[in-house]
Amino acid sequence: MLEVFLWYQRILAVFYVFGALIHAANLFGLGRYTVKEMPRAWLAADIGFLSLDLAVVAGLWTPTAWGRICFLAAAGTQLLMFTQFPNVFSETDKDREQLRGLVRFHVVSVAAFLVLWFLAR
């Protein structure tokens, strides 16, 4: 089971590479807004999650204890933000649907992570 958990961490790391790329693209003005026009909450989230996602990638790929902590922090923070403050991070129905998709992804990925971590111990 330990090997399954190790592979799961690497799969999660790949997903977080894509997340980091999205945040970087937003910060380079390739998203909906330029950095000057971007809502400040979005800008702060992109800066923070770019850094955190890169830590998740490095920490889960290797795999390390701090990588697991970074993953749980990143997923937990996004769950909190997107469930408690959805209007801050969405402007349209399409945005809200994307947030719901991210929430589902994080719930499933964290649940699977915790089960596999428990079984691998």
C-alpha positions as CSV (number, residue, x, y, z in Angstrom):
1,M,0.0,0.0,0.0
2,L,3.0,2.3,0.6
3,E,3.8,2.2,-3.1
4,V,0.2,3.1,-4.1
5,F,0.4,6.1,-1.7
6,L,3.8,7.2,-3.2
7,W,2.3,7.1,-6.7
8,Y,-0.8,8.9,-5.6
9,Q,1.4,11.7,-4.2
10,R,3.2,12.0,-7.6
11,I,-0.2,12.1,-9.5
12,L,-1.3,14.9,-7.1
13,A,2.1,16.7,-7.8
14,V,1.3,16.6,-11.6
15,F,-2.1,18.2,-10.9
16,Y,-0.5,20.9,-8.8
17,V,2.0,21.6,-11.7
18,F,-1.1,22.6,-13.7
19,G,-2.4,24.7,-10.9
20,A,0.9,26.5,-10.6
21,L,0.9,27.1,-14.4
22,I,-2.6,28.7,-14.2
23,H,-1.5,31.0,-11.3
24,A,1.7,32.0,-13.2
25,A,-0.3,32.6,-16.4
26,N,-2.7,34.9,-14.5
27,L,0.3,36.8,-13.0
28,F,1.7,37.3,-16.5
29,G,-1.6,38.8,-17.7
30,L,-2.7,35.8,-19.7
31,G,-5.9,35.3,-17.8
32,R,-9.0,37.4,-17.7
33,Y,-7.3,40.5,-16.3
34,T,-3.9,42.2,-16.4
35,V,-2.2,42.3,-13.0
36,K,-3.2,46.0,-12.7
37,E,-6.9,45.2,-13.3
38,M,-7.1,42.0,-11.3
39,P,-9.2,42.1,-8.1
40,R,-6.8,42.3,-5.2
41,A,-8.1,39.1,-3.6
42,W,-7.4,37.2,-6.9
43,L,-4.0,38.7,-7.1
44,A,-3.1,37.7,-3.5
45,A,-4.5,34.2,-4.2
46,D,-2.5,33.8,-7.4
47,I,0.7,34.9,-5.7
48,G,0.2,32.8,-2.6
49,F,-1.0,29.7,-4.5
50,L,1.8,29.9,-7.1
51,S,4.3,29.6,-4.3
52,L,2.4,27.0,-2.3
53,D,1.6,24.9,-5.4
54,L,5.3,24.8,-6.3
55,A,6.1,23.6,-2.7
56,V,3.4,21.0,-3.0
57,V,4.9,19.7,-6.3
58,A,8.4,19.5,-4.9
59,G,7.3,18.0,-1.6
60,L,4.9,15.4,-2.9
61,W,7.1,14.3,-5.8
62,T,10.1,13.6,-3.5
63,P,7.9,12.7,-1.1
64,T,8.4,14.6,2.1
65,A,6.5,15.3,5.3
66,W,6.5,19.0,4.5
67,G,5.1,18.3,1.1
68,R,2.1,16.5,2.6
69,I,1.6,19.4,5.0
70,C,1.8,21.9,2.0
71,F,-0.7,19.8,0.1
72,L,-3.2,19.7,3.0
73,A,-2.7,23.5,3.5
74,A,-3.2,24.3,-0.1
75,A,-6.3,22.1,-0.5
76,G,-7.8,23.1,2.8
77,T,-7.3,26.8,2.2
78,Q,-8.9,26.6,-1.2
79,L,-11.8,24.6,0.2
80,L,-12.3,27.3,2.8
81,M,-12.0,30.2,0.3
82,F,-14.3,28.7,-2.3
83,T,-17.0,27.5,0.0
84,Q,-17.1,30.4,2.4
85,F,-16.3,33.3,0.0
86,P,-17.4,32.1,-3.4
87,N,-18.5,35.6,-4.5
88,V,-15.1,37.0,-3.9
89,F,-13.5,34.5,-6.3
90,S,-16.2,34.4,-8.9
91,E,-18.1,36.9,-11.1
92,T,-20.2,34.7,-13.4
93,D,-22.2,31.5,-13.2
94,K,-19.3,29.9,-15.2
95,D,-16.9,31.0,-12.5
96,R,-19.1,29.6,-9.8
97,E,-19.4,26.2,-11.6
98,Q,-15.6,26.1,-11.9
99,L,-15.3,26.8,-8.2
100,R,-17.7,24.0,-7.4
101,G,-15.5,21.7,-9.6
102,L,-12.4,22.7,-7.7
103,V,-14.2,22.1,-4.4
104,R,-15.2,18.6,-5.6
105,F,-11.6,17.9,-6.7
106,H,-10.1,19.0,-3.4
107,V,-12.7,17.0,-1.3
108,V,-12.0,13.8,-3.3
109,S,-8.2,14.3,-3.5
110,V,-7.9,15.0,0.3
111,A,-10.2,12.1,1.2
112,A,-8.2,9.7,-1.0
113,F,-5.0,11.1,0.3
114,L,-6.0,10.6,3.9
115,V,-7.3,7.0,3.3
116,L,-4.1,6.0,1.5
117,W,-1.9,7.7,4.1
118,F,-3.7,5.8,6.9
119,L,-3.4,2.5,5.0
120,A,0.3,3.0,4.2
121,R,1.2,3.5,7.8
